Amino acid sequence: LSFYECRLITDTTVKILSDSLRGLTTLTQLHLNLGKTQIKTDGVISISNAISQQSLLEALTISLNENDGITNEVSHRIAVALSSLTSLNQIALYFDKFDFQTDVTVKGKH
């Protein structure tokens, strides 16, 4: 699914996407591009929580490049939500503004 540069990611769009993801019971791969959408933090968390309920998911790619609201804290919350996916063999998360060197939420936890 690609919403790249789609400036119309509203709360309604996020709710529909999240509900749709929750309804999929045999999803094994998901590639979600939300780059340059300016999606709100709550929307990203909602989608991440919906994805975390996919027990058969084996491959996941999420791109949130060039979204100003995606901070280290938000990125960490996404990673925590997705950590329940024990079936994942492949994961790629793209956050262009994430800085592991200055992220206080993950220091000492790896």
MDTraj code that builds the backbone (N, CA, C; nanometers):
import mdtraj as md
import numpy as np

residues = "LEU SER PHE TYR GLU CYS ARG LEU ILE THR ASP THR THR VAL LYS ILE LEU SER ASP SER LEU ARG GLY LEU THR THR LEU THR GLN LEU HIS LEU ASN LEU GLY LYS THR GLN ILE LYS THR ASP GLY VAL ILE SER ILE SER ASN ALA ILE SER GLN GLN SER LEU LEU GLU ALA LEU THR ILE SER LEU ASN GLU ASN ASP GLY ILE THR ASN GLU VAL SER HIS ARG ILE ALA VAL ALA LEU SER SER LEU THR SER LEU ASN GLN ILE ALA LEU TYR PHE ASP LYS PHE ASP PHE GLN THR ASP VAL THR VAL LYS GLY LYS HIS".split()
xyz = np.array([
    [0.0837, -0.1169, 0.0000],
    [0.0000, 0.0000, 0.0000],
    [0.0881, 0.1230, 0.0000],
    [0.0630, 0.2136, -0.0891],
    [0.1430, 0.3354, -0.0936],
    [0.0535, 0.4585, -0.0874],
    [0.0851, 0.5422, 0.0089],
    [0.0187, 0.6711, 0.0221],
    [0.1206, 0.7831, 0.0033],
    [0.2336, 0.7533, -0.0596],
    [0.3443, 0.8467, -0.0747],
    [0.2954, 0.9809, -0.1280],
    [0.3313, 1.0870, -0.0587],
    [0.2972, 1.2253, -0.0914],
    [0.1468, 1.2536, -0.0911],
    [0.0686, 1.1652, -0.0346],
    [-0.0754, 1.1886, -0.0236],
    [-0.1004, 1.2769, 0.0987],
    [-0.1337, 1.4000, 0.0768],
    [-0.1519, 1.4959, 0.1862],
    [-0.2883, 1.4842, 0.2529],
    [-0.3682, 1.3878, 0.2119],
    [-0.5034, 1.3758, 0.2633],
    [-0.5198, 1.2577, 0.3589],
    [-0.4154, 1.2248, 0.4323],
    [-0.4251, 1.1187, 0.5318],
    [-0.4946, 1.1784, 0.6539],
    [-0.6243, 1.1600, 0.6590],
    [-0.7064, 1.2157, 0.7665],
    [-0.7275, 1.1109, 0.8749],
    [-0.7892, 1.1521, 0.9845],
    [-0.8230, 1.0582, 1.0904],
    [-0.9145, 0.9476, 1.0378],
    [-1.0050, 0.9835, 0.9464],
    [-1.0955, 0.8852, 0.8873],
    [-1.0190, 0.7833, 0.8037],
    [-0.9231, 0.8310, 0.7246],
    [-0.8400, 0.7409, 0.6438],
    [-0.7645, 0.6440, 0.7333],
    [-0.7080, 0.6950, 0.8415],
    [-0.6333, 0.6105, 0.9359],
    [-0.7251, 0.5061, 0.9977],
    [-0.8455, 0.5465, 1.0370],
    [-0.9404, 0.4528, 1.0979],
    [-0.9785, 0.3425, 0.9992],
    [-1.0059, 0.3795, 0.8748],
    [-1.0412, 0.2802, 0.7728],
    [-0.9250, 0.1841, 0.7502],
    [-0.8041, 0.2366, 0.7387],
    [-0.6861, 0.1528, 0.7177],
    [-0.6626, 0.0610, 0.8368],
    [-0.6708, 0.1148, 0.9571],
    [-0.6498, 0.0342, 1.0780],
    [-0.7543, -0.0762, 1.0893],
    [-0.8806, -0.0411, 1.0679],
    [-0.9879, -0.1406, 1.0741],
    [-0.9708, -0.2478, 0.9667],
    [-0.9300, -0.2080, 0.8487],
    [-0.9070, -0.3030, 0.7400],
    [-0.7938, -0.3989, 0.7744],
    [-0.6864, -0.3462, 0.8309],
    [-0.5735, -0.4314, 0.8698],
    [-0.6139, -0.5310, 0.9778],
    [-0.6958, -0.4869, 1.0723],
    [-0.7428, -0.5771, 1.1778],
    [-0.8305, -0.6885, 1.1212],
    [-0.9023, -0.6583, 1.0124],
    [-0.9920, -0.7555, 0.9521],
    [-0.9232, -0.8609, 0.8670],
    [-0.8000, -0.8360, 0.8294],
    [-0.7258, -0.9330, 0.7482],
    [-0.6699, -1.0423, 0.8384],
    [-0.7082, -1.1654, 0.8131],
    [-0.6663, -1.2734, 0.9032],
    [-0.5519, -1.3577, 0.8485],
    [-0.5204, -1.3446, 0.7203],
    [-0.4139, -1.4268, 0.6626],
    [-0.3024, -1.3435, 0.6007],
    [-0.2861, -1.2217, 0.6464],
    [-0.1834, -1.1325, 0.5919],
    [-0.0444, -1.1837, 0.6296],
    [0.0395, -1.2090, 0.5303],
    [0.1749, -1.2572, 0.5572],
    [0.2819, -1.1547, 0.5202],
    [0.2482, -1.0600, 0.4320],
    [0.3430, -0.9557, 0.3929],
    [0.2706, -0.8223, 0.3864],
    [0.3394, -0.7179, 0.4301],
    [0.2831, -0.5833, 0.4209],
    [0.3941, -0.4839, 0.3933],
    [0.3753, -0.4056, 0.2906],
    [0.4655, -0.2970, 0.2563],
    [0.3816, -0.1704, 0.2570],
    [0.4067, -0.0832, 0.3520],
    [0.3259, 0.0362, 0.3725],
    [0.4127, 0.1601, 0.3598],
    [0.3853, 0.2403, 0.2587],
    [0.4618, 0.3620, 0.2355],
    [0.3763, 0.4828, 0.2744],
    [0.4138, 0.5476, 0.3827],
    [0.3463, 0.6683, 0.4299],
    [0.4391, 0.7888, 0.4224],
    [0.5387, 0.7810, 0.3343],
    [0.6343, 0.8895, 0.3180],
    [0.5681, 1.0170, 0.2673],
    [0.6110, 1.1286, 0.3210],
    [0.5638, 1.2623, 0.2822],
    [0.4124, 1.2807, 0.2976],
    [0.3514, 1.2157, 0.3941],
    [0.2073, 1.2295, 0.4119],
    [0.1713, 1.3261, 0.5236],
    [0.2660, 1.3566, 0.6120],
    [0.2397, 1.4385, 0.7304],
    [0.1310, 1.3756, 0.8173],
    [0.1322, 1.2421, 0.8239],
    [0.0373, 1.1691, 0.9066],
    [0.0592, 1.2062, 1.0529],
    [-0.0482, 1.2147, 1.1277],
    [-0.0389, 1.2509, 1.2687],
    [0.0164, 1.1345, 1.3504],
    [0.0798, 1.1675, 1.4619],
    [0.1387, 1.0680, 1.5506],
    [0.0368, 0.9628, 1.5931],
    [-0.0825, 1.0055, 1.6337],
    [-0.1853, 0.9109, 1.6764],
    [-0.2218, 0.8134, 1.5655],
    [-0.2205, 0.8604, 1.4413],
    [-0.2503, 0.7751, 1.3273],
    [-0.1452, 0.6675, 1.3087],
    [-0.0200, 0.7053, 1.3229],
    [0.0894, 0.6094, 1.3090],
    [0.0792, 0.5019, 1.4177],
    [0.0506, 0.5434, 1.5400],
    [0.0384, 0.4486, 1.6509],
    [-0.0810, 0.3557, 1.6274],
    [-0.1925, 0.4093, 1.5815],
    [-0.3115, 0.3283, 1.5543],
    [-0.2832, 0.2225, 1.4477],
    [-0.2178, 0.2620, 1.3409],
    [-0.1835, 0.1674, 1.2344],
    [-0.0854, 0.0628, 1.2859],
    [0.0126, 0.1045, 1.3645],
    [0.1098, 0.0103, 1.4212],
    [0.0422, -0.0915, 1.5110],
    [-0.0527, -0.0458, 1.5919],
    [-0.1258, -0.1374, 1.6788],
    [-0.2084, -0.2372, 1.5980],
    [-0.2674, -0.1919, 1.4880],
    [-0.3435, -0.2820, 1.4011],
    [-0.2512, -0.3853, 1.3373],
    [-0.1342, -0.3419, 1.2934],
    [-0.0372, -0.4335, 1.2334],
    [0.0100, -0.5357, 1.3363],
    [0.0255, -0.4926, 1.4606],
    [0.0767, -0.5827, 1.5649],
    [-0.0174, -0.6992, 1.5932],
    [-0.1399, -0.6937, 1.5455],
    [-0.2365, -0.8018, 1.5657],
    [-0.2319, -0.9070, 1.4544],
    [-0.1421, -0.8891, 1.3597],
    [-0.1293, -0.9826, 1.2478],
    [-0.0363, -1.0972, 1.2863],
    [-0.0915, -1.2049, 1.3363],
    [-0.0104, -1.3139, 1.3895],
    [0.0633, -1.3938, 1.2825],
    [0.0234, -1.3837, 1.1568],
    [0.0887, -1.4586, 1.0492],
    [0.1886, -1.3754, 0.9692],
    [0.2043, -1.2498, 1.0067],
    [0.2887, -1.1585, 0.9297],
    [0.4351, -1.2028, 0.9344],
    [0.4928, -1.2249, 0.8162],
    [0.6311, -1.2707, 0.8051],
    [0.7252, -1.1617, 0.7551],
    [0.6735, -1.0682, 0.6751],
    [0.7574, -0.9621, 0.6186],
    [0.6842, -0.8291, 0.6294],
    [0.7547, -0.7291, 0.6796],
    [0.6943, -0.5975, 0.7016],
    [0.7915, -0.4876, 0.6621],
    [0.7414, -0.3935, 0.5837],
    [0.8163, -0.2729, 0.5492],
    [0.7250, -0.1538, 0.5751],
    [0.7738, -0.0592, 0.6541],
    [0.7001, 0.0650, 0.6777],
    [0.7946, 0.1806, 0.6505],
    [0.7514, 0.2713, 0.5649],
    [0.8298, 0.3911, 0.5370],
    [0.7531, 0.5129, 0.5872],
    [0.8183, 0.5883, 0.6740],
    [0.7609, 0.7130, 0.7258],
    [0.8543, 0.8300, 0.6975],
    [0.9341, 0.8183, 0.5925],
    [1.0290, 0.9238, 0.5576],
    [0.9593, 1.0560, 0.5319],
    [1.0277, 1.1626, 0.5700],
    [0.9841, 1.2998, 0.5458],
    [0.8474, 1.3321, 0.6071],
    [0.8278, 1.2857, 0.7289],
    [0.7106, 1.3215, 0.8087],
    [0.7620, 1.3923, 0.9335],
    [0.7314, 1.5190, 0.9474],
    [0.7878, 1.6004, 1.0547],
    [0.7497, 1.5554, 1.1949],
    [0.6358, 1.4924, 1.2133],
    [0.5915, 1.4548, 1.3477],
    [0.6501, 1.3256, 1.4000],
    [0.7312, 1.2571, 1.3202],
    [0.7855, 1.1285, 1.3622],
    [0.9156, 1.1524, 1.4391],
    [0.9041, 1.1515, 1.5699],
    [1.0185, 1.1753, 1.6577],
    [1.0766, 1.0418, 1.7041],
    [1.1868, 1.0482, 1.7763],
    [1.2456, 0.9274, 1.8334],
    [1.1462, 0.8552, 1.9233],
    [1.0712, 0.9307, 2.0028],
    [0.9740, 0.8686, 2.0934],
    [0.8660, 0.7937, 2.0154],
    [0.8160, 0.8544, 1.9096],
    [0.7138, 0.7899, 1.8268],
    [0.7708, 0.6651, 1.7604],
    [0.8918, 0.6747, 1.7072],
    [0.9564, 0.5605, 1.6433],
    [0.9728, 0.4458, 1.7425],
    [1.0095, 0.4789, 1.8646],
    [1.0253, 0.3765, 1.9675],
    [0.8905, 0.3115, 1.9999],
    [0.7843, 0.3902, 2.0090],
    [0.6511, 0.3356, 2.0374],
    [0.6058, 0.2417, 1.9253],
    [0.6409, 0.2745, 1.8024],
    [0.6087, 0.1875, 1.6891],
    [0.6827, 0.0549, 1.7042],
    [0.8115, 0.0623, 1.7344],
    [0.8918, -0.0584, 1.7502],
    [0.8390, -0.1467, 1.8631],
    [0.7979, -0.0860, 1.9728],
    [0.7421, -0.1622, 2.0849],
    [0.6128, -0.2311, 2.0428],
    [0.5261, -0.1585, 1.9716],
    [0.3994, -0.2174, 1.9255],
    [0.4247, -0.3370, 1.8339],
    [0.5261, -0.3261, 1.7498],
    [0.5549, -0.4323, 1.6536],
    [0.6351, -0.5473, 1.7129],
    [0.6890, -0.5284, 1.8326],
    [0.7729, -0.6321, 1.8935],
    [0.6945, -0.7593, 1.9266],
    [0.5632, -0.7524, 1.9291],
    [0.4820, -0.8707, 1.9581],
    [0.4696, -0.9638, 1.8376],
    [0.5172, -0.9205, 1.7224],
    [0.5061, -1.0016, 1.6011],
    [0.6164, -1.1068, 1.5971],
    [0.5916, -1.2190, 1.6578],
    [0.6934, -1.3237, 1.6681],
    [0.7140, -1.3994, 1.5378],
    [0.6216, -1.3881, 1.4435],
    [0.6346, -1.4596, 1.3167],
    [0.7186, -1.3843, 1.2144],
    [0.7601, -1.2605, 1.2468],
    [0.8355, -1.1795, 1.1507],
    [0.9733, -1.2385, 1.1225],
    [0.9998, -1.2595, 0.9948],
    [1.1329, -1.3017, 0.9511],
    [1.2089, -1.1850, 0.8901],
    [1.1352, -1.0853, 0.8440],
    [1.1963, -0.9714, 0.7751],
    [1.1202, -0.8451, 0.8133],
    [1.1953, -0.7434, 0.8559],
    [1.1333, -0.6154, 0.8899],
    [1.2235, -0.5022, 0.8443],
    [1.1626, -0.4005, 0.7883],
    [1.2355, -0.2802, 0.7476],
    [1.1499, -0.1607, 0.7867],
    [1.2053, -0.0758, 0.8711],
    [1.1373, 0.0466, 0.9127],
    [1.2219, 0.1641, 0.8686],
    [1.1632, 0.2570, 0.7980],
    [1.2362, 0.3731, 0.7479],
    [1.1842, 0.4997, 0.8150],
    [1.2714, 0.5604, 0.8960],
    [1.2432, 0.6870, 0.9627],
    [1.3628, 0.7766, 0.9357],
    [1.3510, 0.8717, 0.8462],
    [1.4673, 0.9500, 0.8055],
    [1.5185, 1.0453, 0.9127],
    [1.4407, 1.0753, 1.0152],
    [1.4860, 1.1691, 1.1180],
    [1.5170, 1.1012, 1.2501],
    [1.5219, 0.9685, 1.2532],
    [1.5492, 0.8952, 1.3764],
    [1.6996, 0.8931, 1.4016],
    [1.7383, 0.9229, 1.5231],
    [1.8803, 0.9294, 1.5581],
    [1.9054, 0.8413, 1.6801],
    [1.9613, 0.7219, 1.6579],
    [1.9883, 0.6303, 1.7681],
    [2.0884, 0.6865, 1.8675],
    [2.1779, 0.7737, 1.8234],
    [2.2808, 0.8284, 1.9122],
    [2.2224, 0.9182, 2.0202],
    [2.1136, 0.9872, 1.9901],
    [2.0570, 1.0791, 2.0886],
    [1.9237, 1.0317, 2.1440],
    [1.8810, 0.9117, 2.1077],
    [1.7510, 0.8616, 2.1528],
    [1.7615, 0.8064, 2.2948],
    [1.7030, 0.8775, 2.3890],
    [1.7099, 0.8344, 2.5290],
    [1.6134, 0.7206, 2.5581],
    [1.5190, 0.6934, 2.4691],
    [1.4212, 0.5869, 2.4955],
    [1.4784, 0.4489, 2.4731],
    [1.5872, 0.4361, 2.3967],
    [1.6418, 0.3023, 2.3694],
    [1.7797, 0.2796, 2.4293],
    [1.8454, 0.3798, 2.4797],
    [1.9798, 0.3616, 2.5346],
    [1.9765, 0.2630, 2.6507],
    [2.0654, 0.1683, 2.6444],
    [2.0784, 0.0711, 2.7526],
    [1.9739, -0.0388, 2.7514],
    [1.8899, -0.0444, 2.6498],
    [1.7835, -0.1442, 2.6466],
    [1.8082, -0.2515, 2.5411],
    [1.9218, -0.2501, 2.4742],
    [1.9467, -0.3489, 2.3695],
    [2.0576, -0.4417, 2.4110],
])
top = md.Topology()
chain = top.add_chain()
for i, resn in enumerate(residues, 1):
    res = top.add_residue(resn, chain, resSeq=i)
    for name in ("N", "CA", "C"):
        top.add_atom(name, md.element.get_by_symbol(name[0]), res)
traj = md.Trajectory(xyz[None], top)
